[in-house]
Amino acid sequence: MKRILAVGILVTSLVVGCATPENAPPQAETTFTEPPLPDGASVAARPTESPADDECARPTASLRPLQAGTDAPPPPQPTVDALRAKGRLVVGLDTGSNLFSFRDPMTGQLVGFDVDIAREVSRDLFGDPNRLDFRILTSAQRLEALQDSSVDMVVKTMTITCARRKDVQFSTVYFQAQHRVLVVQGSGIRGVEDLAGKRVCAVEGTTSLRRVQRVQPAATVVTVPMWSDCLVVLQQRQVDAISTDDAILAGLAAQDPYLEIVGDSLSPEPYGVGINKNNEDLVRFVNGTLARIRSDGTWNRIYDRWLTVLGPSPGPPSATYSD
Protein backbone atom coordinates (compact mmCIF):
# COMPACT_ATOMS: atom_id res chain seq x y z
CA MET A 1 0.00 0.00 0.00
CA LYS A 2 2.83 2.40 0.86
CA ARG A 3 4.51 1.58 -2.48
CA ILE A 4 1.25 2.33 -4.42
CA LEU A 5 0.78 5.61 -2.52
CA ALA A 6 4.34 6.69 -3.29
CA VAL A 7 3.90 5.95 -7.01
CA GLY A 8 0.67 7.97 -7.05
CA ILE A 9 2.36 10.94 -5.44
CA LEU A 10 5.25 10.74 -7.96
CA VAL A 11 2.89 10.63 -10.97
CA THR A 12 0.90 13.56 -9.63
CA SER A 13 4.09 15.55 -9.12
CA LEU A 14 5.24 14.87 -12.70
CA VAL A 15 1.88 15.92 -14.16
CA VAL A 16 1.85 19.11 -12.14
CA GLY A 17 5.47 19.81 -13.05
CA CYS A 18 4.73 19.43 -16.77
CA ALA A 19 1.77 21.80 -16.70
CA THR A 20 2.26 25.25 -18.23
CA PRO A 21 1.89 28.02 -15.66
CA GLU A 22 -0.96 30.38 -16.43
CA ASN A 23 1.32 33.39 -16.00
CA ALA A 24 4.23 32.11 -18.16
CA PRO A 25 5.84 34.86 -20.29
CA PRO A 26 4.87 34.83 -24.00
CA GLN A 27 7.26 33.26 -26.49
CA ALA A 28 9.55 35.79 -28.22
CA GLU A 29 8.81 36.45 -31.90
CA THR A 30 11.59 35.19 -34.17
CA THR A 31 10.20 36.34 -37.55
CA PHE A 32 12.91 37.97 -39.74
CA THR A 33 12.12 41.47 -41.02
CA GLU A 34 13.79 42.41 -44.29
CA PRO A 35 15.59 45.79 -44.23
CA PRO A 36 13.52 48.56 -45.82
CA LEU A 37 14.40 49.76 -49.29
CA PRO A 38 15.99 53.24 -49.51
CA ASP A 39 13.70 56.27 -49.70
CA GLY A 40 12.51 56.76 -53.26
CA ALA A 41 13.02 53.14 -54.27
CA SER A 42 10.37 51.45 -56.40
CA VAL A 43 9.89 48.65 -58.88
CA ALA A 44 9.97 50.06 -62.40
CA ALA A 45 6.88 49.43 -64.47
CA ARG A 46 7.50 47.00 -67.29
CA PRO A 47 7.24 48.74 -70.67
CA THR A 48 4.13 47.77 -72.61
CA GLU A 49 6.28 47.51 -75.72
CA SER A 50 9.98 47.22 -76.38
CA PRO A 51 11.71 50.59 -75.89
CA ALA A 52 12.76 52.04 -79.21
CA ASP A 53 16.42 52.21 -80.11
CA ASP A 54 17.86 55.70 -79.63
CA GLU A 55 19.25 56.52 -83.06
CA CYS A 56 20.20 59.71 -84.83
CA ALA A 57 23.01 60.96 -87.02
CA ARG A 58 26.31 61.66 -85.21
CA PRO A 59 24.91 61.96 -81.67
CA THR A 60 28.30 62.77 -80.12
CA ALA A 61 29.16 65.61 -82.54
CA SER A 62 29.32 68.99 -80.81
CA LEU A 63 30.09 72.63 -81.61
CA ARG A 64 33.66 73.50 -82.48
CA PRO A 65 35.54 75.64 -79.93
CA LEU A 66 36.42 79.20 -80.90
CA GLN A 67 39.79 79.42 -82.60
CA ALA A 68 42.24 81.83 -81.00
CA GLY A 69 44.63 83.87 -83.11
CA THR A 70 42.34 84.37 -86.13
CA ASP A 71 41.88 87.74 -87.83
CA ALA A 72 38.10 87.59 -87.62
CA PRO A 73 36.54 89.37 -84.64
CA PRO A 74 35.31 86.95 -81.97
CA PRO A 75 31.58 86.28 -82.01
CA PRO A 76 29.45 87.43 -79.08
CA GLN A 77 29.64 85.24 -75.97
CA PRO A 78 26.70 86.40 -73.84
CA THR A 79 26.60 83.35 -71.56
CA VAL A 80 30.35 83.31 -70.98
CA ASP A 81 30.41 87.08 -70.36
CA ALA A 82 27.55 86.79 -67.85
CA LEU A 83 29.31 83.98 -65.99
CA ARG A 84 32.52 86.00 -65.76
CA ALA A 85 30.57 88.96 -64.44
CA LYS A 86 28.88 86.73 -61.85
CA GLY A 87 32.22 85.19 -60.90
CA ARG A 88 30.88 81.69 -60.20
CA LEU A 89 29.98 78.60 -62.23
CA VAL A 90 27.06 76.51 -60.94
CA VAL A 91 27.64 72.82 -61.63
CA GLY A 92 25.13 70.01 -61.20
CA LEU A 93 26.44 66.65 -60.01
CA ASP A 94 25.82 64.11 -57.25
CA THR A 95 27.60 62.78 -54.17
CA GLY A 96 26.95 59.07 -54.72
CA SER A 97 29.16 58.22 -57.70
CA ASN A 98 32.39 56.99 -56.16
CA LEU A 99 35.45 57.94 -58.27
CA PHE A 100 33.44 60.50 -60.30
CA SER A 101 31.77 62.75 -57.71
CA PHE A 102 31.74 61.92 -54.01
CA ARG A 103 32.65 63.45 -50.67
CA ASP A 104 36.16 62.85 -49.42
CA PRO A 105 35.61 61.18 -46.02
CA MET A 106 38.55 63.07 -44.51
CA THR A 107 37.81 66.59 -45.76
CA GLY A 108 34.12 66.50 -46.69
CA GLN A 109 35.01 68.13 -50.02
CA LEU A 110 33.50 66.98 -53.31
CA VAL A 111 36.13 65.19 -55.37
CA GLY A 112 36.38 62.83 -58.33
CA PHE A 113 36.86 62.67 -62.09
CA ASP A 114 33.76 64.74 -62.92
CA VAL A 115 34.65 67.30 -60.27
CA ASP A 116 38.11 67.74 -61.76
CA ILE A 117 36.63 68.20 -65.25
CA ALA A 118 34.44 70.99 -63.87
CA ARG A 119 37.46 72.56 -62.16
CA GLU A 120 39.31 72.74 -65.49
CA VAL A 121 36.41 74.67 -67.02
CA SER A 122 36.51 77.04 -64.04
CA ARG A 123 40.27 77.42 -64.50
CA ASP A 124 39.85 78.56 -68.10
CA LEU A 125 36.83 80.74 -67.34
CA PHE A 126 38.12 82.58 -64.26
CA GLY A 127 41.80 81.69 -63.95
CA ASP A 128 40.83 79.81 -60.77
CA PRO A 129 39.74 76.14 -60.59
CA ASN A 130 37.71 76.72 -57.44
CA ARG A 131 35.10 79.29 -58.54
CA LEU A 132 32.42 76.59 -58.46
CA ASP A 133 29.08 76.24 -56.71
CA PHE A 134 27.87 72.64 -56.68
CA ARG A 135 24.19 71.68 -56.87
CA ILE A 136 23.40 68.10 -55.88
CA LEU A 137 21.08 66.46 -58.42
CA THR A 138 19.62 63.03 -58.95
CA SER A 139 19.94 61.61 -62.44
CA ALA A 140 16.24 62.28 -63.05
CA GLN A 141 16.73 65.99 -62.23
CA ARG A 142 19.53 66.71 -64.70
CA LEU A 143 17.54 67.76 -67.76
CA GLU A 144 15.11 69.97 -65.84
CA ALA A 145 17.96 71.70 -63.98
CA LEU A 146 19.57 72.60 -67.30
CA GLN A 147 16.32 73.67 -68.94
CA ASP A 148 15.33 76.03 -66.12
CA SER A 149 18.93 77.29 -65.74
CA SER A 150 19.18 76.41 -62.07
CA VAL A 151 22.64 75.11 -63.03
CA ASP A 152 25.04 76.34 -65.70
CA MET A 153 26.20 72.86 -66.64
CA VAL A 154 25.88 69.25 -65.53
CA VAL A 155 28.99 67.09 -65.14
CA LYS A 156 27.48 63.87 -63.84
CA THR A 157 28.33 60.70 -65.80
CA MET A 158 25.69 61.85 -68.30
CA THR A 159 25.45 59.73 -71.43
CA ILE A 160 24.97 61.62 -74.68
CA THR A 161 21.80 60.34 -76.38
CA CYS A 162 19.65 61.48 -79.27
CA ALA A 163 16.62 61.78 -76.98
CA ARG A 164 18.47 64.05 -74.56
CA ARG A 165 19.82 66.16 -77.41
CA LYS A 166 16.26 67.26 -78.12
CA ASP A 167 16.24 69.02 -74.75
CA VAL A 168 19.84 70.08 -74.00
CA GLN A 169 23.24 70.61 -75.63
CA PHE A 170 26.28 68.44 -74.98
CA SER A 171 30.01 68.99 -75.10
CA THR A 172 32.25 66.60 -76.96
CA VAL A 173 32.78 63.24 -75.28
CA TYR A 174 35.04 63.54 -72.23
CA PHE A 175 34.84 59.88 -71.12
CA GLN A 176 33.85 56.63 -72.83
CA ALA A 177 32.23 54.02 -70.56
CA GLN A 178 30.66 50.62 -71.27
CA HIS A 179 27.39 49.28 -69.84
CA ARG A 180 27.94 46.09 -67.81
CA VAL A 181 26.68 44.19 -64.72
CA LEU A 182 27.84 44.11 -61.06
CA VAL A 183 27.07 41.08 -58.86
CA VAL A 184 28.13 39.37 -55.65
CA GLN A 185 30.96 36.90 -56.25
CA GLY A 186 29.68 33.34 -56.54
CA SER A 187 26.17 34.44 -57.53
CA GLY A 188 26.23 32.37 -60.70
CA ILE A 189 25.36 35.45 -62.77
CA ARG A 190 27.87 35.85 -65.59
CA GLY A 191 26.06 38.30 -67.84
CA VAL A 192 22.77 39.87 -68.84
CA GLU A 193 21.40 36.52 -70.07
CA ASP A 194 21.41 35.31 -66.45
CA LEU A 195 19.27 38.21 -65.22
CA ALA A 196 15.97 36.66 -66.37
CA GLY A 197 13.75 36.36 -63.31
CA LYS A 198 16.24 38.37 -61.21
CA ARG A 199 15.95 41.75 -59.51
CA VAL A 200 18.28 44.36 -61.00
CA CYS A 201 19.00 47.80 -59.54
CA ALA A 202 19.23 50.94 -61.69
CA VAL A 203 18.82 54.66 -61.05
CA GLU A 204 15.69 56.46 -62.22
CA GLY A 205 16.29 58.83 -65.13
CA THR A 206 19.30 56.94 -66.54
CA THR A 207 19.91 55.21 -69.85
CA SER A 208 20.76 52.09 -67.83
CA LEU A 209 17.15 51.58 -66.76
CA ARG A 210 15.69 51.45 -70.27
CA ARG A 211 18.56 49.46 -71.70
CA VAL A 212 18.22 46.69 -69.11
CA GLN A 213 14.49 46.53 -69.84
CA ARG A 214 15.20 46.26 -73.55
CA VAL A 215 17.95 43.62 -73.48
CA GLN A 216 16.49 41.54 -70.63
CA PRO A 217 12.72 42.10 -70.39
CA ALA A 218 12.37 39.13 -68.00
CA ALA A 219 14.28 41.00 -65.27
CA THR A 220 12.55 43.04 -62.57
CA VAL A 221 14.17 46.48 -62.34
CA VAL A 222 14.27 48.20 -58.94
CA THR A 223 14.92 51.94 -59.23
CA VAL A 224 16.58 54.12 -56.58
CA PRO A 225 17.66 57.79 -56.49
CA MET A 226 21.47 57.27 -56.45
CA TRP A 227 24.00 54.59 -57.35
CA SER A 228 25.15 54.40 -53.75
CA ASP A 229 21.60 53.24 -52.93
CA CYS A 230 22.05 50.40 -55.43
CA LEU A 231 25.14 49.30 -53.53
CA VAL A 232 23.16 49.14 -50.28
CA VAL A 233 20.32 47.02 -51.68
CA LEU A 234 22.79 44.65 -53.37
CA GLN A 235 24.73 44.19 -50.14
CA GLN A 236 21.46 43.49 -48.33
CA ARG A 237 20.57 40.96 -51.07
CA GLN A 238 17.39 42.86 -51.90
CA VAL A 239 18.48 42.77 -55.55
CA ASP A 240 20.62 40.29 -57.45
CA ALA A 241 22.63 42.71 -59.59
CA ILE A 242 23.32 46.31 -60.54
CA SER A 243 23.54 47.22 -64.20
CA THR A 244 25.05 50.46 -65.48
CA ASP A 245 28.29 51.93 -66.81
CA ASP A 246 31.49 50.09 -65.90
CA ALA A 247 33.03 53.32 -64.61
CA ILE A 248 30.24 53.68 -62.04
CA LEU A 249 30.30 49.96 -61.22
CA ALA A 250 34.05 50.12 -60.60
CA GLY A 251 33.46 52.83 -58.01
CA LEU A 252 30.89 50.64 -56.26
CA ALA A 253 33.08 47.53 -56.42
CA ALA A 254 35.97 49.49 -54.89
CA GLN A 255 33.85 49.76 -51.72
CA ASP A 256 33.14 46.02 -51.37
CA PRO A 257 35.72 43.27 -52.10
CA TYR A 258 32.97 40.67 -52.55
CA LEU A 259 31.56 42.28 -55.69
CA GLU A 260 32.63 41.73 -59.29
CA ILE A 261 31.84 43.16 -62.73
CA VAL A 262 30.73 40.49 -65.20
CA GLY A 263 29.61 40.03 -68.79
CA ASP A 264 30.26 41.75 -72.07
CA SER A 265 29.40 45.37 -72.76
CA LEU A 266 25.71 45.95 -73.44
CA SER A 267 26.42 49.30 -75.11
CA PRO A 268 28.91 52.18 -75.23
CA GLU A 269 28.14 55.08 -72.88
CA PRO A 270 29.76 58.35 -74.06
CA TYR A 271 29.77 61.01 -71.33
CA GLY A 272 29.31 64.67 -72.18
CA VAL A 273 28.92 67.90 -70.23
CA GLY A 274 25.24 68.92 -70.34
CA ILE A 275 24.47 72.58 -71.12
CA ASN A 276 21.28 74.58 -71.73
CA LYS A 277 20.17 74.34 -75.34
CA ASN A 278 20.32 78.13 -75.83
CA ASN A 279 23.89 78.56 -74.52
CA GLU A 280 25.90 77.68 -77.62
CA ASP A 281 28.76 79.98 -76.64
CA LEU A 282 29.22 78.06 -73.38
CA VAL A 283 29.23 74.76 -75.31
CA ARG A 284 32.06 76.08 -77.49
CA PHE A 285 33.93 77.34 -74.42
CA VAL A 286 33.68 73.98 -72.62
CA ASN A 287 34.81 72.21 -75.78
CA GLY A 288 37.84 74.50 -75.80
CA THR A 289 38.69 73.36 -72.28
CA LEU A 290 38.27 69.70 -73.26
CA ALA A 291 40.51 70.24 -76.30
CA ARG A 292 43.17 71.74 -74.03
CA ILE A 293 43.15 68.94 -71.46
CA ARG A 294 43.33 66.33 -74.22
CA SER A 295 46.42 67.92 -75.71
CA ASP A 296 48.38 69.07 -72.64
CA GLY A 297 48.19 65.81 -70.65
CA THR A 298 45.71 67.06 -68.05
CA TRP A 299 43.09 64.45 -69.01
CA ASN A 300 45.55 61.61 -68.44
CA ARG A 301 46.58 63.07 -65.09
CA ILE A 302 42.94 63.25 -63.97
CA TYR A 303 42.38 59.66 -65.13
CA ASP A 304 45.44 58.46 -63.22
CA ARG A 305 44.24 60.26 -60.10
CA TRP A 306 40.84 58.53 -60.03
CA LEU A 307 40.30 55.73 -62.51
CA THR A 308 43.29 53.38 -62.53
CA VAL A 309 40.95 50.71 -61.10
CA LEU A 310 39.72 50.46 -64.71
CA GLY A 311 43.24 49.81 -65.96
CA PRO A 312 45.88 52.00 -67.61
CA SER A 313 44.66 55.20 -69.21
CA PRO A 314 43.19 54.57 -72.68
CA GLY A 315 43.79 58.20 -73.54
CA PRO A 316 41.07 60.83 -73.90
CA PRO A 317 38.23 60.24 -76.37
CA SER A 318 38.65 62.02 -79.68
CA ALA A 319 36.48 65.04 -80.33
CA THR A 320 33.85 65.02 -83.08
CA TYR A 321 32.49 68.37 -84.27
CA SER A 322 29.26 69.20 -86.06
CA ASP A 323 30.48 72.39 -87.77
N, C-alpha and C positions, 0 to 999 in steps of 0.2 A: 504494500500500500504506500509506504514512504517513497519507494522507487517511482511508482506511477505519479504521485503528487509532485515529485521533483521534476519529472519529464514534462508534466503539464505546465509547471511554472516556467521552465526553460523555453517551451514553445511559445507561451504567451509573451515572454520577454522578447523573443526574436521578432514576433509579429509587430509588437509595439515599436521595437527599434527600427523596423523597416518602414514604418508608416511615415508619410511626408508631413512635417509640421505645418499647421495651417498658416503660420506666420513666416514661412521660409521666404528668403529674398528671391525676386524674379530672376530668371536666367538672363545673362547678358546677351544682347544682340550681337551677332557675329557677321551680319550681312556686309559685304564689301561695297563701298560707294565709290564709283568712278570719279576721278577728278573732273571738275567742270571745264568745259571748253573756254578759251579766252573770250573776253568781251568782243562782240562783233563777229564771232565765228558763226558760220551757218553752212548748211549743205547746199551746194549750187544746184539750181534747177537744171535738169537735163534738157538740152536743146531739143525742140520738136523736130528739127531737121538738121542735117549736118551743117556746121558752120562753113560759110563760103571761104575759099582761099582768098587771101589778101594779096591781090596782084595789081600792079600798075607799072608803068615804064620808069625805070631808073629811080627807085624809091629813095636811095641813099644819096642822090645828087643834090648838092646844095649851092648856095650863091657864092661866087668867087670873092675872096677878100680884096679890098682895095689895094691897088698897087702903088707903093711909094716910089717917089723919084720920077714920076711921069710929068710931062709938060702940061697936061690937061688939069684944069682946076678941080679940086676934090669935090665930089657931089655933097649935097647937104647930108648931115648926120644928126637929125633932130633927137633921136632916142639916145645916142651916145653923148651928145652935148648936154641933154637933160640929166643924164646919170652923172656926168662930171660935175655939173652944177650942184647936184644933190650930195655928191661925195660918198655915196654908198651904193652897193649892188645887192639887191635882195635875191637870194638864191633859195629855191625850194629843193629839199632833199629829205631823207629820213634818218632815224638813229638806229635802225634795226638791220642794216645791211653790213655785217661784219666784213672788213677789208675795203669797202667802198665808202660808207658813211656811218660812223658809229662813235660813241663817246669813249674816249680814252679813260679807262678805269682809274688811272692815277691822277689825271689832271681835270677830268670832266669836259675837256675840249672835244669838239667834233673833229674827227680825223678820218683819213681814208683816201682811196684813189679818186673818187668823185670830188671830195673836198679839195684835194690838191689841184684838180683841173679847174675848179672854180677860182682858186687862189691865183692861178696863172692868168686868168682873164682879168681879175682885179689888179694884178701887177701891171698889165699892159694898159689898163684903163686909167689907173690912178697913180702908177709908180709905187704902189704899196699892195702886197698880197693879202693884207688883212682888212681891207675896207669892205667887209662882207657882213650882211645881216642874214642869218639863216632862218627859214620858215620850215617847220617840220610838217611834211605832207604824207598822207598815205598814197599808195599808187593810184587809187581811184580818184584822188583829188588833183592830180597833176594837170590835166587838161583845163579844168575849170580855173585853177589858180593862174594859169597862163592867159586864159581868155579874159578874165576880169582884171588882169594886171596887178593882182595882189603879190606876185613875184615878178622879177625881171627875167629870170631864166630858171629852168629846172635842170639840175644835174643829178639824176637819180636812176641809174641803171635803166634808162628809158629806151626801149627798142623803137627804132624808126620803122613805122609801118605806113602803108598807103592810107589806111583808115584814119590814122592820127594826123597825117599830112593835110587832111581836109579841114582840120581845126587849128593846127599850129604849124610853125616853121621848125625845122631842125638844122643844126650844124652838120658839118661833115661827120663821118663816123670817127669817134675817138677811142672806141674799144669794140672788139669783135668777140662775142661770147657764143656758146653753143648750148642748146636746150637738152638737158639730160635728167637723170633720176637719182635721188639720194635715199638710201635705205639703211636699216640696221644690219650690220654684218651677220651673216648666217640666216638671213630672212628667206633665202631661196629666190628672191626677186633679182633677175639679172638684166631686165630691160622692160620697156613699155609693154611688151607682149604679156608679161607676167602680172600686169596691173588689173586685168579683168577680174571683177568681183572684189577688188581691193579699195580701200579708202586712201585717197591721195590729197595732200595739202597743196593749195596754191593761194596766192594773194588776189583779192578782188581788184579788178581794174587792170590786170596784167595780161600780156599776150599768152603767158603760160597757161592760164585757166582755159581759154578757148582751144588752145592747141592740144592739151591733154584730152579734152572732150572730143576733139576731132579724131585724134589718132587712136584713142582707146575709149570708145563710148560706153564700154561695159564697166568702167571705173566709176566710183562715187567720189566726186570732188568736194572736199571740205575747204571753204574759203575763210581766211582770217585777214586782219588788217595789215600785218607786217610779217616779214620772213622770219623774224625772231620768234613770232608766235607759232609758226610752222615747226620750228625746232622743238618747242615745248611739247606740242601735241604728238610729235613723233617719239620723243623720249618717254612720254607717258603711254605710248602704244595706243593712242586714240586714232592714229592713222597708220598706214603701212608704208607710206613713202611721201617724199616731197618731190615735185617736178618743176624745175625752172632752169634758169641759165647756170651753166657750170661755174661761172665766176661767183655767183651768189651761193651756190651749193658748197663751194670750196670754203667760203667764209663760215658757213654753218658747220661743216665737217671739222674745221679747225678747232671748234669748241667742244667736240665730243669724239674721242678716239674710237668709239664703237660704231661709227657711221662710215659709209663708203658710197662713192659715186659709181653708178653702173650704167651699162648700156651704151649704144651708139647715140650720136646726136640726132635729135628729132628735127632740128632746124637751126640755121644760123640766127643769131640775135645781135644785130648791129646797134650799138648805143650811140645816141646823139644828144646834144644839148637842146632842150626844148625852149622855144622862144615864141612870143606872141606873133601871130600871123602878120600883123601890120608893121612889125619892127625889123624891116629888111636891113637897115643899116647896122643894127646890133648883130644880126646873123652874120653879115660880112665881117664885122669886127671880131666876133668869136672865132670865125674861121681863120682869121689872120693869126690869132693866138695859137690855134691848133696847128697851123702851118709852121709857126715858129718852134713850138715844142717838138714837132716831128723832126725838124732839121737840126736843132741845136743840142739834141740829146736829152732834153728835159723829160720827154715822154718815157724814155727808157729808165731814167732815174726814178720817176714816180712808180713805174711798174716794179722795179727792183725793191722799192721801199715797201710795197704792199702785196704784190701778187706772185711772188716766187713760189708759193704753194702750188700754182698752176704749171710750174716749170720755168725754164729760161725764157727771157723776153722774146716774143715772136717779132718784135718791132712794131711800130705804130701802124694802124691801118692806113692805106693810101687814101688820099682825098679824091672824090669825084665831084665835079662841078657841073651845074646845069646851064651856065652861061659862058 
